[in-house]
Amino acid sequence: MTTSSEAAAPGAPNAIASRLAYAGLFPFVIAAALAWLVREDAHFYVVDALSKYAALVISFLGGIHWGLGMRQSVPSPSPFGWAVVPVLLAWIGALMPAYAGLPLLGALLIVCYLVDRRAYRAHGVATWLTLRFRLSFIAAFCCFLAAAST
């Protein structure tokens, strides 16, 4: 049973989804801070972990489009085609050295949000965009911040 404070508009993120989404920012924030705080011999591992986590999140964002495409009564190839683009680019970013890969991954987080602004509206889930903006902004900022430490 949901309380009135947990109730959300139809299609909007509920309180549990929002809490879990914000919890997903902890690795970004912690790694970005640690990138500036750890000893030089541990720095590589911190920024590498952040690169890999960012790549996983970006892959997840691409996968959302696969799900949106499956909801269509007459499927367009567009969501399926876009769904693989972030995955492939995130993979490249994760393979690059952190000074180059983290800026790419941060930019991909922003690009994914910009694509989602159009797609979410077209699929009737625009109420998620405020949450997506906040998450994308913080995650991208953390990638850029950690890259600056390299």
C-alpha positions in Angstrom: 0.0 0.0 0.0 1.4 3.4 -0.9 1.0 6.5 1.2 0.0 9.8 -0.3 3.6 11.0 -0.2 4.6 7.9 -2.3 1.8 8.2 -4.8 3.0 9.5 -8.2 1.2 10.6 -11.3 0.6 7.8 -13.8 3.8 6.9 -15.5 5.9 9.1 -13.1 8.7 7.6 -11.0 7.4 6.4 -7.6 9.3 7.0 -4.4 11.1 3.6 -4.5 12.3 4.1 -8.1 13.5 7.6 -7.2 15.4 6.4 -4.1 17.0 3.6 -6.1 17.9 5.9 -8.9 19.6 8.4 -6.5 21.4 5.5 -4.8 22.9 4.7 -8.2 24.7 8.0 -8.0 26.8 6.9 -4.9 29.4 5.2 -7.0 29.8 8.3 -9.2 30.1 10.7 -6.3 32.3 8.5 -4.2 34.7 7.7 -7.1 34.9 11.3 -8.2 35.8 12.3 -4.6 38.3 9.5 -4.2 39.9 10.4 -7.5 41.1 13.5 -5.8 41.9 12.0 -2.4 43.6 8.6 -2.9 47.3 8.0 -3.2 48.8 8.0 -6.7 49.2 4.2 -6.7 45.5 3.7 -6.1 44.3 6.5 -8.4 44.2 4.2 -11.5 41.9 1.8 -9.8 39.4 4.5 -8.7 39.1 6.1 -12.1 39.0 2.8 -13.9 36.1 1.7 -11.6 34.3 4.9 -12.3 34.8 4.4 -16.1 33.4 0.9 -16.0 30.5 1.9 -13.8 29.6 4.9 -16.1 29.8 2.5 -19.1 27.4 0.1 -17.4 24.9 3.0 -16.6 25.1 4.2 -20.2 24.4 0.7 -21.4 21.4 0.6 -19.2 20.2 3.9 -20.6 20.5 2.4 -24.1 18.5 -0.6 -23.0 15.6 1.5 -22.0 15.1 2.3 -25.6 14.9 -1.4 -26.4 12.0 -1.6 -23.9 10.3 1.5 -25.3 10.5 0.0 -28.8 8.9 -3.2 -27.6 5.9 -1.2 -26.3 5.1 0.1 -29.7 2.1 -1.5 -31.5 3.9 -1.1 -34.8 7.6 -1.2 -33.9 9.9 1.4 -35.5 13.5 0.3 -35.9 14.7 3.7 -34.4 14.6 2.8 -30.7 16.3 -0.5 -31.3 19.0 1.1 -33.5 19.7 3.9 -30.9 19.8 1.3 -28.1 23.0 -0.2 -29.3 24.8 3.2 -30.0 25.4 4.1 -26.3 26.5 0.6 -25.5 29.2 0.6 -28.2 30.4 4.1 -27.4 30.4 3.4 -23.7 32.5 0.3 -24.3 35.0 2.4 -26.2 35.1 4.9 -23.4 35.7 2.2 -20.8 38.6 0.9 -22.8 40.3 4.3 -23.1 42.6 5.8 -20.5 40.6 7.7 -17.9 41.8 11.1 -18.9 40.1 10.5 -22.3 37.5 8.0 -21.5 35.8 9.8 -18.6 35.1 12.9 -20.6 33.6 10.7 -23.4 31.4 8.9 -20.9 30.3 12.2 -19.3 29.4 13.5 -22.8 27.5 10.3 -23.5 25.5 10.7 -20.4 24.4 14.1 -21.6 23.7 12.9 -25.2 21.6 10.1 -23.8 19.6 12.6 -21.8 19.1 14.8 -24.9 17.9 11.8 -26.9 15.7 10.7 -24.0 14.0 14.1 -23.9 12.5 13.4 -27.3 11.9 9.7 -26.9 10.3 9.8 -23.5 7.8 12.4 -24.7 7.0 10.3 -27.8 6.4 7.2 -25.6 4.4 9.0 -22.9 7.0 8.8 -20.1 8.1 12.4 -20.0 7.3 12.6 -16.3 10.7 10.7 -15.8 12.7 13.6 -17.4 13.2 15.6 -14.3 14.7 12.7 -12.5 16.7 11.8 -15.6 18.1 15.3 -15.8 19.2 15.4 -12.2 20.8 12.0 -12.5 22.5 12.7 -15.8 23.9 16.1 -14.6 25.4 14.7 -11.4 26.8 11.6 -13.1 28.3 13.5 -16.0 29.8 16.1 -13.6 31.4 13.3 -11.6 32.9 11.9 -14.8 34.3 15.3 -15.7 35.5 16.0 -12.2 37.4 12.6 -12.0 38.9 13.1 -15.4 40.3 16.5 -14.2 42.2 14.6 -11.5 44.1 12.5 -14.1 
